[in-house]
Amino acid sequence: MTLSARFRGMIPLLLALLLTAAGVRTYLQSPSSVPSLPVAPPTIVYIQPKTGVQDIARTLRDAGVIQHTWALLGLAYVQGSLKRLQSGEYEFSSSMSLREILRKLEAGRVVTHQMTIPEGFTAQEIAKLLASERLVDPDRFGALVRDPAFAARVGVKAGGLEGYLFPDTYRLTRGMGEEEILRIMAGRFRQAIPRDFLHEAARLGMTPHAVVTLASLIEKEARLDSERALVSAVFHNRLRQRMPLRSDPTAVYMVPRKERRITAVDLQRKTPYNTYLVPGLPPGPIANPGLASLEAALHPAPVNFLYFVAKNDGSHFFSRTLEQHQRAVRLYQGGGSGNESGRSPSLMRPRGAAAG
């Protein structure tokens, strides 16, 4: 072994001896910033996976968490922590000592993000929400959602994961990665669905995927829990009679648009999901439904309604005949041309206003 190599191997020991000889034990256990200064807000630091201990020390120094890299490295050597520091997103306060900082890094006490995914969000909206907390890359998230092979790997027998990302509150950490987050959300879907889901789907003569697709339409149309089974009944009745579903949200699924309201132009857009132009259910879910909509898809109300129109207060008026529906459209939507949906060519209306 050359002299230089032998010297390099002794550097950690020399650092430790230097710290001890200098009597810095009290410094190591003291806060890493001057106590007399005003309390600063916590500092958030993200340590990339597979980051070496020296780079970790430099990252902490550059973020202002520690003053000297040699102090952290020396204490880490004395404590045997050099190879035990974990990656992730950490929060450090100005009052933390070097020893406390090392303990946090050793234990992997990373920052957790409590993320609530609302019912009816699309995968694209979920990606945008998670990206706002720097938890995912939205493009990679979207690509995995649309990948049938990945869906199969996480236990979903469908062409993708839209509809199977269960709306719930999740505690996520930065560095998990898109695959792990999607795996967790798809796993929560399997845990949440009713135990008799497969049996009830078979009773209705529907595939499980068709039920999830129908539930996504119900989720986008119904705002009140009390109306979900009624909206479900309208769709079931229309499917049974081979009538077009004419659900407005299907016409704008995955369509870039700025308008908040759905126009007559939207309803004529040719997409595989537009149930004004395509008979039956769309090829897959248009959103991620919650448990109430899944239950409603399995258990429609025992009614013979074929139409509904929004009353502009969050509720709907349901009708059995086209004539009743047209009267309701004129009453609640202020017009209509007498067509099945009760919509004039230029009429703009809020979400869920009619199933014509």
N, C-alpha and C positions, 0 to 999 in steps of 0.2 A: 504493500500500500504506500503510495507517495505521501510526502509530507503535506502537500496541499489537500489531498483527499482526507487525510487523518485530521487536519485542522478543521475542514468543513464539518466533519462528523462531530466535532467537539463544540461547535457553535452554540447549540441549544443549552449545553451544560454550562458553558461560559456565561451565557446570558443569565441563567438562573443564579449562578454564583455572584454575578455582578449585582443583580437585584437584591440578593440577600446581604451582600457586603455593604451595599449602599444604604441598608436599613429602610427599604421601601415597602416593607410589609404593610405598614399603616396606609401608605399611598394606594396599594393595590386594593385595599378593602374600603377605601373612601370613595365617595361619589366621583364620577368621571368628569364632572364640571364643577366650577366654583360655587359653593353653597350660597354665597351672599348675593348672587345674581338672581333676577326675577325668574320664577319657574317657567321654563320653556315648554311649549306643547310637545307631546311625544314625537319621536322621529321614527318614521317607517322605513325599513330597509329590506330590500329583497335580495336574497342570496341565491344565485342560480345553482341548480343541481351540479354536482361534481366540481364545486369550487374548492380549491386548496386552501389550507389554513392561512397561508400568507396573503392570498387574495381576499379572504374573508376579513382579515385584519385591516388591509388597505381600504376595503369597502366601508368598514365601520369608521375608519379614520376620516375618509373623504366625506362621509355623511355627518361628521361631527359627533358621533356617538362616543368615540375614544379620542384621546389626544396623541397617543404614541402607539405605533404598531408593535414595537419591541416589548412594551409592557404587557400587552395582551398575549403575545407569543411566549414570553417568559413564564407568565403565570399558567398558561395552558400546558407548557412543558412540565412544570412542577407538579401540576395536578394530573398529568397523564391524559389531557383532553385533546391533544393535537389531532387525533384521528376520530374524535367522537362528535365533532361539531356538525350540525345538520343544516341542510339548505331549507329555504322557505322564506316567507314574509314575516318579519318581526317588528314589534313595537318596543322602542326603548325610551325610557324617561331619562331626563337629565340627572336625576338623583341616584341612578343605578351605579353600583360599584363594578369594577372589572370582574370581580368574582360572581356577582349576580348576572352580569352579561354572559359570562361563560356558562353558567348554570342553565340559563334560558336556551342558549345555543345547543348545549348538550342534550337537554330534555326535548328539544324540538317544539317548544311552546310557541307555535306560530300564530299569526293573526287569523281569525276565522271571520268569514263574511256570511251574515245571515241574509239569505236571498229568498224572497217570496215570489213564486211564479204564479201569477193570477190565472184563473180559469179562462180558457178561450184564447190565450196567447198562442201565436204561431211559433214554430221553431225559430223563424227569423227574428221575431220579437224577443224571444228568450235569449238568443245569441247577442242581440243588441244590449239587453239588460245586463247580462253577465260580462260583456265586454266593457261596460261602463265602470266595472270594478276591476278591470284588467285580469279577469279570471279565465277568459278564453280568447282565442283568435276567431272572430265571427265567420271568416271565410272557411277556416278549417272545420269549425263547428258545423256549419251548413253542409259542407261536403260530406262529413260523416253521417249527418242526419239523412242524406239522400242516398247513402251507400247501402244497398241490400245485403252485401256480404257482412258489413259491420253490424247491421240490424240483426242478422242471424247470430252473430257472435255474442250479442247481448241478450239473446233469447226472444227476439221479436220476429215472428214469421210474417213479414210484410215487406213491401218494397222499400221501406225506409222507416224512420222513427217519428215522423210527424204523426201526432195523435197519441203517441205512447210515452211522451215526456210528462209525467204526472204533475199537475199543478199542486204545489205544496211549498212549505218553508224548508230550505236546505241550509246547512252550515258547511260552507265550502272554503277551501284554502287555495291561495295562489300557488301554482305549481302542480296542482292535481292533474291538469291537462284535460283537453276536450274529451278524450276517450273515457277517462274515469268519471267525469261529471255526467256524461251521457249514460254510462253504465249504471250510475246511482239512480238517475231519474227514471230510466226504464225499469230498474229493479223495484222502485217505489210503485210504479204502475202495476206490476204483477202482484205486489203485496196489497194494493188498495182495491183492486177489482172484486166484485162480489164472488163468493165461493161458488155460486151456481152459474157463473157467467157463461161457461161453455154449454151447460145444459139448457139454459134459457135461450141462448142464441140458436141452438139446434131446434128448440121448440118453436121458435119463430121462423124456422127455415132459412136462417141467415148464417153466414160465416162470422167468426169473431171479428174479422177485419171490417166486415160490412157494419157490424154493430158499432164499432169504434168510429167509423166514418159517419154513421147516422148521429151518433152522440156529439160529434164535432159540429154538425149542422144545428142541432138543438142548442148547444152551448153558445153559438154565435147569434141565434135568433131569440132565445128566451132570456129575459133579464130577471124574471121572478121565479123562484123555485116552485111556486104554486102552479105555474103555467108550463113547466117543462114536460109533464106527461101529456098535456093537451097539444103542445107543439109536436111532440112525438107522435101522437095519434093522427094528426093531419098528415105527416109524412108517411106513416105506415098505411093510412087509408089511400093516399095517392099512389104509393108503390103497388098496393094491392089492385087498384083500378088502372094501373099502367098510365097514370097521369104524370106529366112533367112535375118535378118537385118545385121548380121556380123559386129557389132560395137565393135571395140577393147576395149574401156573402160569398156564395160559390163563384159568382161572376167576377169577383175582384181578388180571388185568392192568388197570391204571388204575382200580382200585377202592380208594377210601380205606378203610384198615383198620388196626387197631392190633395185631392178633394176628400173631405171627411164623409160626405154623403154620396150615395150611389146614384148614378144618373141612368137615364134611358140608354145612353151610349154604352155605359158599362155592361148593361144587360145583353147587348148584342155582340159583345166581344167574344171571338171564337177561341175558347180554351177548352181543354179536356174536362175542366171542373165546372164549367158554366151549365148549371142544371136548367137554364132557360132553353139551351140549345141541345144538351145531351140528355137522353132519357135515363131514368133511374138514378141511382146514387153516383156521385163522382168517383173517380178511381181510387181515392184515398181520403183520409181526413183533411180538413181545411184548417184545423186548429187542434189544440190539446185540451180535451174535455175533462171536467172534474167528475167526481163520483156521482153527483146528483144527475148530471146529464147521461152518464153511463147507465144509471138505474132507470132513467126515463126511457132511454132507447130500448131497454129490455122489457119495460112494463108501461106501454102506452095507456092512456086513459080509455075506458070503454065508451067512446063517443064516436059519432059519425061525421065530425067536422072535416071539411076539405079545404077551408080557407082561414086565414087570419090577417088582421090588419092592426098596425100599431095605433094606440090611442093617444100617443105623445105624452104619456105619463109613466112610461115603463111597462105598461100592461098592453094586452091585445084584446081585440074583439074577434071571436071565432064564429064562423058561419058554416051552415051545411050546404047551401046552394049558392050558385054564382050570383043570382039576383040579390040575396041577402048580403053577400060580400060587397057587391057594387054599391049598395046603399050605405054600408058601413064605411067604405072608402070615401064616398062623398061627404059623409058626416065627419069623419075623423081626419081625413087628409085634405079636405077642402077642394075637391074636384075629381077629376078622372074622366077619361074619354069613353067609358063604357066597355073597355076591353076587359079581359079576364082578370088582370091584376089591378084594374081600377086606376091605371096610371096614364096620364097624358104623356105625349112624347117628350116633353121638356121637364116633367115634374121631377124634382129632387126630393128624396125622402130619407128619414133617418133609418138606421139599421133595424132590420126586423119588422118593417112596416107591413109587409104583405107576403103571403105565399099564394100567388095567383094561379 
